Amino acid sequence: MNNIFLSASASSRQTRGRNNQRISANTVRRRLSTSGLRARRPYIGPILTQRLRHQRMLWAHEHAAWDRIQWRSVVFSDESRFCIEHADGRVHVWRRSGERYQANCVMEHDRWG
């Protein structure tokens, strides 16, 4: 699979089986699954360079000794979306477990354009 962001349905439309036969999306899913690939939501964020990783590690070490009172002023947010009626258009990436932050599995996001 060349495009890991391509859905199983789109991949089945582009891929031909033996004797130039069309294959189903379920066949694509099964083949990817047996290869250890699963459709997961991609990490959306900046590609972490060596410098950014180092800066994040420094920040973590600086704040590792904080107590509960200091952490009370920090707000953590988590939003979940639910769509029961139809597909919501989210993008998925076909990847193995543990590959979430690899550069080819990251959907790069630049906040400032």
C-alpha positions, 0 to 999 in steps of 0.5 A, a space after each residue: 500500500 503506497 498511500 497509508 491514508 487511503 481508505 480500504 474502499 478507495 484502495 479496493 477501487 484502485 487495486 486489481 486482483 488476479 485476472 484483473 478482477 476487482 477486489 472488495 474493501 473487506 479483502 483489502 482490510 483482511 490483507 492489511 490486518 494479516 500484515 499487522 496493519 490497523 486503521 487508526 486515527 493519525 496523530 495530528 501535530 508538528 513533526 517532532 524534530 530532534 530539537 523539539 524532542 529535546 525541548 519537550 524532554 527538558 520541559 518534562 524534567 523541569 515539571 516532574 517535581 511539581 506537587 498537586 497544588 501547582 498542577 491545579 492551575 493547569 487545565 487539561 482538555 479532551 473532546 470526543 466526537 460522536 456521529 451515529 447517523 453517518 461517516 464523519 469524514 475523519 481520516 485514518 492511517 493504516 499503521 502497526 502498533 507503536 508507529 503513531 509518532 513515526 513521520 510517515 504516520 503523522 498528519 502534519 499540522 501547522 497552526 500558523 499556516 
